[in-house]
Amino acid sequence: MSIEIVARRYGSALADVVLKTGETDVVKTELTQWSTLIDANADLHEVLSNPSIPHAQKEKLLASLLDRTKPSQTIANFLRILLKNGRLTEIAAINERFLAELEERSGIVGADVTSARELPQAERSDLQSKLEQLTGKRVNLNFSVDPNIIGGVVTRVGSTVYDGSVKTKLENLREQLVNG
């Protein structure tokens, strides 16, 4: 099973729980902290992902970490479930999907915008309003710069990509000229 599918299932399930219990902010913070802890510590990541280490030892390690950090009951239970199912090392992807799920359910959608140069605030605002009209939702934009696209903008909203880059237009023109 792909990490995307796993992340979607666990992230969605956790979102269901926190929206019912009202622990959204606490769980968002704690899950992000745990994700950072596991991914930043190579030894911990190795121990948790190593199949030759008995599950009981991994449970003891997690229990020790839980005793030290004192997370909410929801996060403690969630981490135990991830460990039991061998998914604790995929916590970063699960956290990403969980955050995206919460945004989606609150009527907010994330969009990644890549441009050849830094966009002025007026263009950013214009792009945001157009994307909000297009999606019918509030849009959180994440901007990045990639000079390789030559000019224009590439925008990813969920799994949809709007490619208005000069590089892609030139590649399409080249294809048309080659293929007649």
Secondary structure per residue as TSV (DSSP state, phi and psi in degrees):
chain	resnum	aa	ss	phi	psi
A	1	M	-	360.0	135.5
A	2	S	-	-71.5	156.0
A	3	I	H	-62.3	-35.1
A	4	E	H	-60.6	-43.8
A	5	I	H	-66.9	-44.3
A	6	V	H	-60.4	-47.9
A	7	A	H	-61.4	-40.8
A	8	R	H	-63.7	-43.9
A	9	R	H	-64.7	-49.8
A	10	Y	H	-69.9	-41.9
A	11	G	H	-62.6	-41.7
A	12	S	H	-67.4	-42.1
A	13	A	H	-63.6	-42.6
A	14	L	H	-66.3	-37.8
A	15	A	H	-62.0	-40.9
A	16	D	H	-57.4	-45.9
A	17	V	H	-64.8	-50.8
A	18	V	H	-69.2	-29.0
A	19	L	H	-71.6	-29.3
A	20	K	H	-75.8	-39.1
A	21	T	H	-88.8	-16.5
A	22	G	T	79.0	18.8
A	23	E	-	-96.2	23.5
A	24	T	H	-52.5	-53.9
A	25	D	H	-64.4	-43.5
A	26	V	H	-62.8	-47.2
A	27	V	H	-67.0	-39.8
A	28	K	H	-57.4	-47.8
A	29	T	H	-64.0	-49.4
A	30	E	H	-66.0	-41.3
A	31	L	H	-64.7	-38.9
A	32	T	H	-64.1	-40.5
A	33	Q	H	-64.2	-43.5
A	34	W	H	-65.8	-39.1
A	35	S	H	-60.6	-45.1
A	36	T	H	-64.0	-43.7
A	37	L	H	-58.5	-49.0
A	38	I	H	-70.2	-41.9
A	39	D	H	-74.3	-29.1
A	40	A	H	-82.1	-18.6
A	41	N	-	-106.1	99.9
A	42	A	H	-61.0	-39.0
A	43	D	H	-64.9	-43.7
A	44	L	H	-63.5	-44.1
A	45	H	H	-60.4	-42.5
A	46	E	H	-63.7	-45.1
A	47	V	H	-61.1	-45.6
A	48	L	H	-68.4	-28.6
A	49	S	H	-95.8	-8.9
A	50	N	-	-78.5	115.4
A	51	P	T	-71.1	-16.7
A	52	S	T	-80.9	-11.2
A	53	I	S	-88.3	126.1
A	54	P	-	-59.0	145.6
A	55	H	H	-59.9	-35.8
A	56	A	H	-60.6	-38.4
A	57	Q	H	-67.8	-38.2
A	58	K	H	-65.0	-39.4
A	59	E	H	-62.8	-41.5
A	60	K	H	-63.9	-42.0
A	61	L	H	-61.7	-47.1
A	62	L	H	-63.2	-42.2
A	63	A	H	-60.3	-40.2
A	64	S	H	-64.1	-44.1
A	65	L	H	-64.6	-39.3
A	66	L	H	-65.4	-39.3
A	67	D	H	-62.5	-38.6
A	68	R	H	-73.0	-39.8
A	69	T	H	-92.4	-21.7
A	70	K	-	52.0	57.2
A	71	P	-	-74.1	173.0
A	72	S	-	-63.3	159.1
A	73	Q	H	-61.0	-36.4
A	74	T	H	-61.4	-47.2
A	75	I	H	-68.0	-41.4
A	76	A	H	-58.7	-46.6
A	77	N	H	-64.8	-41.1
A	78	F	H	-63.1	-42.8
A	79	L	H	-64.3	-38.9
A	80	R	H	-63.7	-40.4
A	81	I	H	-65.0	-44.2
A	82	L	H	-60.3	-42.7
A	83	L	H	-64.2	-46.5
A	84	K	H	-57.5	-37.9
A	85	N	T	-93.9	7.8
A	86	G	T	69.5	30.5
A	87	R	-	-117.8	7.9
A	88	L	G	-64.5	-30.9
A	89	T	G	-75.9	-7.4
A	90	E	G	-99.6	19.1
A	91	I	H	-63.0	-31.7
A	92	A	H	-63.6	-46.6
A	93	A	H	-66.9	-37.6
A	94	I	H	-65.5	-42.5
A	95	N	H	-61.4	-45.3
A	96	E	H	-57.8	-47.0
A	97	R	H	-67.4	-38.0
A	98	F	H	-60.5	-47.2
A	99	L	H	-63.7	-41.3
A	100	A	H	-64.8	-38.9
A	101	E	H	-63.5	-43.1
A	102	L	H	-63.1	-42.1
A	103	E	H	-62.3	-45.7
A	104	E	H	-58.4	-45.8
A	105	R	H	-69.1	-22.4
A	106	S	T	-94.3	8.9
A	107	G	T	83.3	18.4
A	108	I	E	-114.4	139.7
A	109	V	E	-125.8	142.9
A	110	G	E	-92.5	146.9
A	111	A	E	-138.8	134.5
A	112	D	E	-101.4	124.6
A	113	V	E	-116.5	123.2
A	114	T	E	-116.0	128.1
A	115	S	E	-130.5	163.8
A	116	A	S	-75.4	-21.6
A	117	R	S	-142.1	166.1
A	118	E	-	-63.1	129.5
A	119	L	-	-86.5	135.9
A	120	P	-	-65.6	158.2
A	121	Q	H	-57.5	-38.0
A	122	A	H	-61.5	-42.2
A	123	E	H	-68.8	-37.3
A	124	R	H	-62.2	-45.7
A	125	S	H	-63.9	-42.1
A	126	D	H	-62.8	-44.6
A	127	L	H	-62.5	-42.6
A	128	Q	H	-62.3	-45.2
A	129	S	H	-65.1	-37.7
A	130	K	H	-66.7	-40.3
A	131	L	H	-67.9	-35.3
A	132	E	H	-66.8	-37.4
A	133	Q	H	-66.2	-41.8
A	134	L	H	-65.7	-43.8
A	135	T	H	-90.2	-22.8
A	136	G	S	75.4	14.7
A	137	K	S	-131.7	165.6
A	138	R	E	-73.8	139.1
A	139	V	E	-117.7	128.3
A	140	N	E	-98.2	119.4
A	141	L	E	-98.4	137.6
A	142	N	E	-116.6	119.0
A	143	F	E	-101.3	143.0
A	144	S	E	-143.6	160.9
A	145	V	E	-117.1	133.2
A	146	D	-	-139.5	101.2
A	147	P	G	-62.3	-16.7
A	148	N	G	-66.8	-19.2
A	149	I	G	-82.8	-0.2
A	150	I	-	70.1	-53.3
A	151	G	S	-166.9	171.6
A	152	G	S	83.3	-164.0
A	153	V	E	-141.6	140.8
A	154	V	E	-115.7	123.9
A	155	T	E	-122.2	131.5
A	156	R	E	-116.4	119.4
A	157	V	E	-118.1	106.6
A	158	G	T	64.1	-124.2
A	159	S	T	-98.5	3.8
A	160	T	E	-97.0	131.6
A	161	V	E	-115.2	127.8
A	162	Y	E	-107.2	105.7
A	163	D	E	-104.9	103.9
A	164	G	-	-112.5	29.5
A	165	S	-	-81.3	149.9
A	166	V	H	-64.9	-37.7
A	167	K	H	-57.5	-47.8
A	168	T	H	-66.7	-39.5
A	169	K	H	-63.7	-39.4
A	170	L	H	-66.1	-40.7
A	171	E	H	-64.5	-40.1
A	172	N	H	-65.7	-39.7
A	173	L	H	-64.1	-41.8
A	174	R	H	-61.2	-43.5
A	175	E	H	-59.7	-42.9
A	176	Q	H	-64.8	-40.5
A	177	L	H	-68.9	-38.9
A	178	V	H	-69.5	-42.4
A	179	N	H	-89.0	-1.9
A	180	G	-	86.8	360.0
